[in-house]
Amino acid sequence: MISSRIFIHSRTFFILGVILFLLFFSTQMLAQKKIESTDPALRLKWYEEHVALKETSLFKDLKWRWIGPEIMSGRITDVAVPRGRKHTIYAAAASGGVWKTVNEGTTWKPILEHAPSTSVGDVTVAPSNPDIVWVGLGEANIFRSSMAGAGVYKSTDAGRTWQHKGLAGTHTIPRIIIHPENPDIVYVAASGHEWTNNEERGVYKTIDGGKTWDRVLYINEKTGIIDLVMDPSDSDILYASAWDRIRRRWSDPRPGESDAIYKTTDSGKTWEKATNGLPNLKLVGRIGLDIAKSNPNVVYALLDNHNPGRKPKPGERDSYGRVRKGPVIRGAEVYRSDDKGKSWRKVSESNELMERLLSTYGWVFGQIRVDPNDENTVYILGVPLLKSIDGGKTFKRLNFPGLHVDHHALWIDPDDSNHIINGNDGGVNISYDGGKTWRNMENMGVVQFYNVTVDMAKPFNVYGSIQDNNSWKGPVTHRPGRDPRWQWTRIPGGEASYLVIDPSNPNILYSQSFYGRIQRSHFKDGKWKTVRITPKVGKDEPPLRGQWLAPFIISPHNPFIVYHGMQYLFRSLDKGDTWERISPDLTYNNPDEQGKLHYAIPFQTITSISESPLKFGLIYVGTDDGKVHLTRDGGHNWTEIMKGLPSKKHVSRVVASAFDEATVYLSLNGKRDDDFADYLYKSIDYGQTWTDISNNIPCGPINVVIEDPKNENVLYVGTDLGVYVTIDGGKSWHVLANNIPTTFVHDLAVHPRDNVLIAATHGRGMYVIDDISPIQNYKK
């Protein structure tokens, strides 16, 4: 009996040991699900898995419907026109794929809308064959809403079909140059990863149409090539501008020691610096280049000069409303070479117009264009569009109704210098008189939404903020092409704004401008009246840090209660008239990760707030530096709930369940580590332990997770490839991809009354599924 008991106890201990080991191992695996700078081959494999899941989805017949808006367009990074076909235009959208028109913008059609990434940096047509088109994926402006690309694509039939031609690890491609006579010879400028160091930077060259590539210029792992031009009189001569930049979560890109201009005279075999006469390049950021076709001895460079300039005026603020803390940078400067880059001289004035052309974010712009028929007519692209007719000595701003600010692309007709096509944050504009007047093309559906919310009107309206285009609302019934465009209307709120409708009064809207400046607006007598309700801190307290889109919510228990997240969580009991701080700093609050001077970006901030619909005061908060907290008593006590989670990943969403008080969902986003894994978790014990429920979702980043309001087993997830749904609580996932492009889904909502699923995409506007009952009621 004794030996038997010993055996039983030994077996029990063994089994317990195995269980404990497995629990430890699973916890370790949960914590180790971290992929720094995802392998590009893995990204391509994940995309193939995504495509395969489309074909087998349980809901492959459930269609999306696009609802616009078509009253505006979105950021265009490049335009290209085949020689001799001026009515044909290719447009590269920052996060909306490639579009084509054959009637000079009267109508547009998307021609590249399914790929591992639909962020586009460049589109180029072969000079010798108008049917050969190259596309470089990945916007190189590295704006806060820029997305990583996945290499280059080539079409030999004018965009009808495409073939992936490699270079997936480059992430951002600003320029592709095709040999003027031999279309198999192609040069690609790779500016590299946005957030991390990487080797896949420099200039790549193929001589066999993209079958193989050689890297012919490489500087280092954080310096890429941001512009590349070929001498129109000698295809062996190319100029490249090197840009030493990495974006940090707490800092805009800063000039580096490797910024320079390089020149080759032997088709890329050897390169030499061409910097004689340029200012201190250690403090110069992005450089744009162009050559005068009418006189190839003339080369222009647009510099984003961060060398110190004047002192700021007392209380002077930058473009984002931040008080300037140091010398104002010199800003945009134009340099000219009359000897093919051997020497340079500054030709532009130093004045307020040039200082403000690029503002403090010249890394978004950097384009300069020379009239192909006049070496002294020059355009420079920044917040405004400027033109010079005296070789860059003086510039005049081009203004016209409908000409959007923030310019990124410009094409000048070599046969008619008055014919110009411009790409900007509002879409495409065309001029026939050298920029005096412009046609505004707002019929390309590449709007970049950040979020979506709904009201309870009949029919209900959807609301969302749009990159560089403020906040808008429109009826869910809107059908582009049939209904008036102006059914979509502008509402209070900036481009970076969550939007919340007061459930007790549909005429009250909460919104904000960037960095957490919250406001309350009341619609009365046909007008909006807005008051600022941003919380304040004491004189000797640290300034508030608010995310680009700082979250705020109305309590599901009381419409008078508003929560607002900065580095602290604030609560108002009177709709924002007064505030109380109900938490300590919920971030890591590391001073080394807080930007300096005009490069600073608020970091270590709250990114998601959720109060349990089942219990007042049970609140979850997530931050951009990866902290997750819980309070069960309205903020009196806070508990960290990060055990087993990946370290310091951006919290994209935390959601308290409406079906079970102890259940909470969490999505993390690794984009800011150039990490595209899918981080999705569920806890059934108030976040004490977490279970990975990503399962067969191939990849992320995951931008949002929401519950279905009627079926607790149904969850919806928005990723950079589209929308996924589960009907079994996360055990298995299905793609919702019928009639929607491969796109960046930044937010989702389900209308609780009308059973409509809404997807806010960052690059293709809004889509809806008009009835999701087939998902909610699905039976095998």
N, C-alpha and C positions, 0 to 999 in steps of 0.2 A: 504493500500500500504506500509505504514511504517513497519507494523508487518511482511508483506510478505517479504519485503527487508531484514529485520532483520533475518527472518528465512533462506532466501537464503544465506545471508552472514554467518550465523551461520553454515549452512550445508557446505558451501565452506570452512570455517575455520576448520570444523570437518574433511572434506575429506583431506585437506592439512595437518592437524595434523596427520591423519592416514598414509598418504604418507611419511611424515617426520619421523614418528615413524618406519615405515617399512624400510625406507632407513637407519635409525640409527641402527635398529635391524640387518639388513642384513650386515651392515658394521661391527657391533660388532661380528656377527657370523663369518664373514670372518676373522676377527682378532683373534677370539678364536678357529679357527680350528687348534688346537695345542694339540697333545697328547704326553705328556712326557712318555717315556718308555712304549710303547704300550703293552696293556694287551695281554699275549700270547694266550688266548682263542680267542681274536679278530683277531689275525694274522691267526690262523687256520681257522676261519670263512671266512676271506677274501680270503684265498687260495681256499676254497671250492667254493666261488663265482667266482673266476678266472676260475676254472675247468668247472663250469657250463657255463660260457660265451664262452668257447672254443666250446662247443657243439652247441651253437646257433649263432655263429658268421656268419655274412653275407659272410665272406671270408674264411670259414673253408676249402675250397678246394684249396686255393691259397698256393702253396708249397714253402718252403724255400729249398735252396741248400747249403750244406756246402762246403766252398772253402779252408779249412785248416786254417793255414799251418800245415803240418805233418812233416816238417823238424825239428821240436822241439816239446817238450811237455811243461808241466807247473808244478806248485808247488804241490808236493805230501806230505801229512801230516802224513800218516800212511800206513803200509803194513801188511798183515796177510796171513799166509799159514796154511791150515788145516794139522793136523798131519797125516803123511802117504801119503799125496797128494802133493808132492813138486813141481809138474808142475802146480798146481793151485795157483794163487796169487790174492788176493784182494787188490786193491789200493784205498786209500781215497784221493780225490783231494780237494785242498783248497777251490775251488769254482766251481768244475766241476763234483760233484757227486761221485758215487762209480763205479769202473771198475773191470772187472774180466778177467783173462786169464786162460785157461786150458792147454796151450802149452808153459808155461814158458816165456810168453812175445812175442811170435811170432805174435800173434794177441790179441787184447783186445776188450772187449764189455762193454758198459755202462749198469749197472744193476740197478742203482738207479739214475734216471735223472729227475724224476718228484716228487716234494715235496714242502712244504712251503718254504724251503731253500735248495739249493744244495751245500751249503758250508759244508764240512765234516771235523771233527776233529779226528775221530777215527773209525777204523773197527776192529772187533775182532771175532774170530771163537771159538766156544765152544771146549775145549780139548776133551770132551767125545763124541761129535757128530759133525762131520764135516759139516753137513747140517744146523746147527744153526749158524747164523751170526748176530751180533749186529753192529749197526752203530750209532755213536754219531754225530749229526749235529752241525756245528759251529766250525770254525777253532779257536783253543785256542791260536795261536801265536800272536793274536791281532796286526797283521801288519797293515799298512795303508790301504791295500787293503783287509783286512779280512772282512768277512761277518758274520752276526749273524745267528746261527742255530735255529732250532725249535724242539728240543727234540731228542728222540731216536727212532730208527726203528729196527725191528726184522724180520728175515727171517728164516723159518724152512725148506726151500727147496733150500738151497744153493744160494739164491739171485734171484730166479725166481719171487717170490712175497714178498711183505713187508707189515708189519702192524706197524702203529704208536703206540708207547708204552709210551707216556706221556713225562713229564719233558720239556715241550715246553718253559718254562720261564728261562731255564738255559742259553741259547744263545751260550755257548761255552763248548765243552766236549772234554777234552784231552785224557781221558783214560776210558776204560771199562774192568773190570776184571770178568771173568766167572769162577765159581767154577770148579775145575778139574774133579769132579765126578758127580755133580748135576747141570745140565745146567739151572735149574730154579732159582738158586741162582746167582745173578748178582750184582756187585758193579759198580757204575758210579761216576766218578770224575767230578764235575761241577765247572769250573773256573769262571762262571758268566758273566754278561754283560761287554761289552768292555768300554762303555762310562759313565755309570751311576751306582750308588749303587743299589743293589737288594738283596733280601732275598734268591733267588734260587741259593745258592752256597753251596759247601760242598761235602760230600760223601752221595750218595743215595744207598739204598739196596732193592732188591726185592727177595722174596723167592718163588714167584709164577709165574716166567717167565715174569714179567713186568705188571701183572694185577694191583698190588698195589706197592707203594713205601714208604719207611721210610727213612727220612734223619737221618743218624747215626753219622755224624760229621758236625758241623757248627761252624764257628769262628765269623764272623760278615758280615755285608752287603757289604763290599768291599774286603773281603778276600775269595778267592776260593781255590779249590784244583787243582793243575796243574799236579800232577803225583801221581800214585797209583800203588803199587806192592804188590803181595801176596807171602808169603813164600812158596816155592815149596815143603817143607817138612811138613808144618803145615798150612792148609788153614784157621785156626783161626787167624793167624798172618798177618797183613797188615801194610804197611808203607804209609803214605800220606804226600806230601809236600804242605804246605799252602803258597799261594802267595797273598800278599796284593798289589793290583794294580788296577788303573783306568787310562785309557788313556784320556788325555785332548786334546783339539784341538791344543793347543800351547805347548804340552809337551808329550814326550814319557812316558811310564809307569815308575814310580819311586819306589824304594824299600820302603816298609812300615813297621810299627812296628809289624805286625802280621805274618811276614814270619817265617816259622818254619817247622820242621819235626815232625810228630805225628806217634804213633805206637799203635795198638790195638792187644791184645792177646786173645780176646773173640769175634771174628767175628764182631767187630764194636760196641759192646755194650758200651765199655768204651775206651777212648783214653788218652794217656799221651805223653807229649813232649819228643822227643828223640834228644836233641841238645847239649849234653855234649861234649865239645871239638870243637864245630863249632865257627866261628868268630862272630863278632857283627852282628846279623841277621837283625837289623834295617837298615843296609846298604847293605844287600844282597837281590838280586831280586829273579828271578826264580831259582828253585832247581829241578834237574832231579834225578831220583832214579832207581836203579836196584839191584837185588840180584843174587849172584852166585849160580846157580843151583847145581853145583858140590860140593859146601860147603855153605849151607844157612846161616852159621854164618857171612858170608862176605856180607856186604851191601856197595854199592858205592853211593856217591852223587856228582853231578856236580853243583857247585855254580856259579852264576853270581855275583861276589863280587864287589860291588860298593864302598867299603871302599877305601879311598884315597891311591894311590900308588905313583909313581914317578911324578916329575914335568915335564910338557911338554917342549920339546925343542923349542927354539925361532922360531916362525912362523909355528909350527907343526899343521897340519890339521887332522881332523878326516876322517872317510870313506866317508862323504858327502862333503868334501872340506871345512868344516867350521873350522876356527881357534880355537884351543883348548883354553878355557878361565880359566880352573882350573886344579887341579891335575888329572892325568890320573888314571882311576880306575884300580884296580888290575886285573879285568877280570876273566877268567875261572880258577877255582880251583877245584881239585878233592880231596874229603875226603873219607876215608875208615873206616869202622867199622868191627872189627873181632869178635864182641860179640853181634850181632843182634841189633845194634843201641844203646847199653848202653853207648858207648863212640866212639868218632870220632877222627881221626888224618889226617892232611893234608899230602898227599903223592905226589902231583904233584909239579913240579918246578915252580918257578916264573920267567918267561922269556918272550921274545917278542912273541913267538909262542902261549903261553897260553893267554897272554894279548890280542892278536888280534883274538883269536879263535871266540869269541863272539862279538868282537869290542865293540861299545857302545850300541849295540842293542841285548843283550842277551835274551831279552823277546821273540825274534823270535825263539830261539833254545831251549836248555835245555835238550837234550836227551843224555843219557848215557846207554851203553849196555855192559853186561859182557858175555863173551863166556860161553855157558852153560856147556862146558866140561873142562874149565880151568879158575879158579878164578882169575888168574893174567893177562889174556888177556882182555883188556878193549878198547872200542871204545867211543869216545866223538864226538858229532855232533855240528858243528858251521858253520862258513863261509867255512873253510875246514873240512875234515873228518880226525880225528887223531886216531892212534892206539898205544896202549901200550902192551908190552908183559912182563912187570916186575911189574905188580900191580899198574900201574899209576905213577911210578916214572919218567919215560921218555916217551915221545910221539913222534911219527913220522907221518908226513903228508902223506896221501895216494893220489897220483897223477896218473892220466891216461887220455889220450885223450878221450873226451866225458863225463868225470865225472864232472858234473856241480857242482858249488859251492852252498852253503846254504843248509845244510842237516837237515832233519826233521824226518826221519824214518829209522830204521834199524832192520832187522830180521836176526838171525843167526840160521842156521839149527841145531837142537839138535842132529841129527845123523851124521852131517858132518860139523865141524866148519869152513871149508874152503868155504862153500856155504853161501853167504851173499847176501841179497837184501837190497838195499838202495833207499830211496825216498828223492828227493831234488827239488830245484826250476826248474830243467830241466826235471823232470820225474822220471823214475825208472832205476836203474843200477843193474846189477847182476855180482857177482864175484864168481869164483870157486876155487880161490887160496888164500883165506884170505885177499883179497883186493889189491893184486899186479896188477891184470888186471881186466878190467870190460867190460861187454856188455852194450851198451847204448840203452835203449828202448825209441825211439822217436815217437812211433806209437800210442800214446794215445792222443786224441784230446781235451786237457784241457788247451789250451793256453789262457792266461789272457790279452786280449787287453784292453787298456785304451780308444782308440779313433779310428776314421777312417776318411780318406779323399781320394779324387780321383783325377786322372789327366784326360786329354782329348786324350790320346793315343787311337789307335784302334787295338785290344780291349783295354779298359782302365785298369789301374792298381788301386788297393786299397793300402792304406798306413796306418800303425798303429804302435803305440809303445806298447811294451809287458812287463809286469811285470818281471823284472830281466832278460830280454832277448833282450834288445835294441829295435831298430826300424827296421821295415821290409816293403817290398812291394811285391805284387804278382799280376798276371793277374786275372781279374774277371772271366775269363773262366776256371780257374784252377779246375781240377777234381781230388781229392785225389784218389790214387790207380790206376789212369790211366795215369796221367801226371807226369813228373819227379818232385821229391820233390824240387829240386833246382830252379824251376821256382820262388819260393819265395826267395828273396835276401835281404841281410842286407843293410841298408842305413844309412847315418849319422843321429844321434839322439840317445838319451839314452832311458832307460826304461820308464822314465816319461817325455814324450815329445809330444807336439802337433806337427803336420806336415802340412806344407802348401806349395803347388806348386805355383811358380810364374806364373800367367796366361799369362804373356808376353814372358816367356821363360821356357819351360817344363824341362830344364836341371838345373834350379835353385830351390833348396829346402831349406826351412827354418825349423829348428828343434831346439832342446835344450837338455841339460841334466837337472837333477832335479833342482828345486828351481829357475827357470827363467833364466838360463844361455843360452841365445838364440844364435844361430849361423846360418850362411848362407853358403850353399854348392853349388858348381858348378861342374856338371858332364861333363868332357871333356877328350877326348882321353882315354876313358875307365876307368877313375879314378875320384874320388871325391876330390875336393879341398875345405877345410872348413876354414872359418874365424869366430872368435868370434865377436859378435856385441852387447854384453850385455851393456845396459846403465850404466853409472857411476854416482856417487854422489860426491859432494864436500867433502873435508877433514873433515870439522866440521859438516857435515850433518848426520842424522841418516842413518844407513845402510839400503839397500834395503831389503824388505821382499817379497820373491816370493813363490807362492804356489808350492807344489810338482809337479803339472802340471800347470805351469804359462801360462795363455792364451796369444796368439798373433794372429793378423789377418792382412791380406792385405786388404787395402781399396778396395771396389768394384768399386770405381770411378777412381782409379789411381794405377797401379801396383807398382809404386815407393814408395807409402806411406804404412808404416807398423805401426801398433799400438801394444804396448806391455804393459801388466799389471803386476805391482808389488803391492805396496800399493798406488802408483801413476799410472796414465796412461801416457805412453810415446808415442811420435809420431816421426817417421823418415820420411823425405821427399826424402831420397836417399838410400832406401833399407837397412837401418840399419847402414850405415857408420857413421852417426851422429844422435843424439837424442835431442829432447826437451821435457821437462816435461809440459804436458798440463792440469794437474789437481792438486788440493791439495791431501792430504791423504784422500782417499775415504772410509776409514774404520772407526770404532769407535776409533781405536788407543788407546786402554786401556792398559797402562803399566802392569797392574796386569794380563793381559792375553797374556803375551809374555814370553816364557819359559826361563829358566836360564841354564847356563852351557851346558853340553853335552846332557841334556834332551830336549833342546829347539827344537821346530818345528816352522818354520815361520808361523805365523797366523796373521789374520787381513790383508788379501791380496785379490787382485782381482782374481776372478775365471771365469768370463765370460765377453766378449766384443762383441758388435754388432753395426755396423754402418749401417744406413738405406741405402738400395740399391737405394732408390728414392731421397735422399737428402744428399749431402756431408756435413759432420760435425755434422750430427744428430746421436749421439752416446749414447748407453746405456751401463752401467757398473754395474756388480753385484759382491759382495764380499763373502768371506767365513763366515763372521760374520753377514751376513744378510742385508747389506746396498745395495740399488739400486739407482743409479744416472742417470741423463740425462743431456746432453749438446746439445743445438741446434746450437751452433756457433763454433764448432771445439775446444771446451775446454776453451773458455774465461769465460763462466759462467756455473755453475753446479747447478742442482736442485735435492734434494732428492725426490724420488717418491715411498715412502713406506707406504703411508696412507692405513690402513686397512689390511696390510699384517702381517702374524705371525712374532713375534719378533725373530731376530737373527738366522734365519734358513739359512743354507748354500745355496747360489745361485748356482744351478747346470747349469742353462742355461738361458740367456736372448736373445731373437730373435726379431729383428726389421723386420716387415713384408715387403715383396717385392711387395705386392699388394696395400697397403694403408699406407700412410706416418705416420698417427697417431696411427697405430695399432702395438702393441708389445706383445709378449708372454713371460711368465716367469715360470720357474719351480724351486721349492725349495726342498731341500733334508734334511730330519730330522734324517738321520742315526746317526749323531754325538750326538743326544740326545736319541739314541735307540728308535727313533720315526719312525714308518713305515707308517704314513699317506701319502696320495697323495696330494701334494701341486702343483696346476697347475692353472695359471691365464692368463687372457687376458685383455688388456686395449685398448680402441679405442680413447683415448684422451691423448696420450703421457705419460701414466702412472699416470695421476692425480687420476684416479679411476681404480679399478681392479674388475674383475668378476671371480669368481671361475668357471672353466670349467672342473673340474675333473669328475663331475657327476657320471656316473656308473663305472668308473675305481675303482676296489675294494680297492686297496692299492698301496702304493709306496714301497720304496722310488722311486721318479721319478728322473732319471739321465739325461734325455735329452728330449727336444721337438724340432721338426723341422717342417717347412712348406713344403708342396708339391710344386715343382716349377711350376706346370701347373694349379692346381686347388686350389683356395684360401680357399675353405671350407675343404680341406684335411690337417690334421695334423697327425704326427706320434710321439709317445711317447715311450721311453725305460724305463722300470722299472726293479726291481729286480726279477720279474717273467717272463718278456718277453716284446713283442711289442704290443702296442695298436694303433688303427687308428680311426679317426673320419672322416666322409664325410659331416658333417653338422656343422662344426665350433666348435665342442666341446659339442654339445647338447647330443650326445650319442657316445659311444665308442665300438669298436669291436676288439677282440683278433686276432692277426696274429700268429697262433701257429701250423700250419701244418708242420710236419717234422722238428721241432726245439725243443730242450729240454727246460724245465723250467730253465731259466738261467738269469744271471745278464747282462742286456743290458746296456752298458755304453755309447754307442754313435751310431748315425744313420746318414746316408747320402743317398741322392737320386742323381743319376747321371743325370744331366740336359739334356743330349743328348740321352742317351740310356734307360732312364726310368727304371733303376734298383735300387731297395732299398737294402742298405747294412746295416747289423747290426754287430757292434763290441761287442762281448760278453766278459765278464771278467771271463773266465773259460771254454769256449767251442769254441774258435776261432771265425772265421767270417762266416756269413751266408748271402745269397742274395736271393731276389725274382727277377727273371729275367725280369719280365714284370708286372708293377703295373698299366697298363692301365685299368684293370677291377675295380680297386679302383677309379681311377681318373674319369672314365666314368660311374660309377654305376648309374643305374636308377631303382627306385622301380617298 
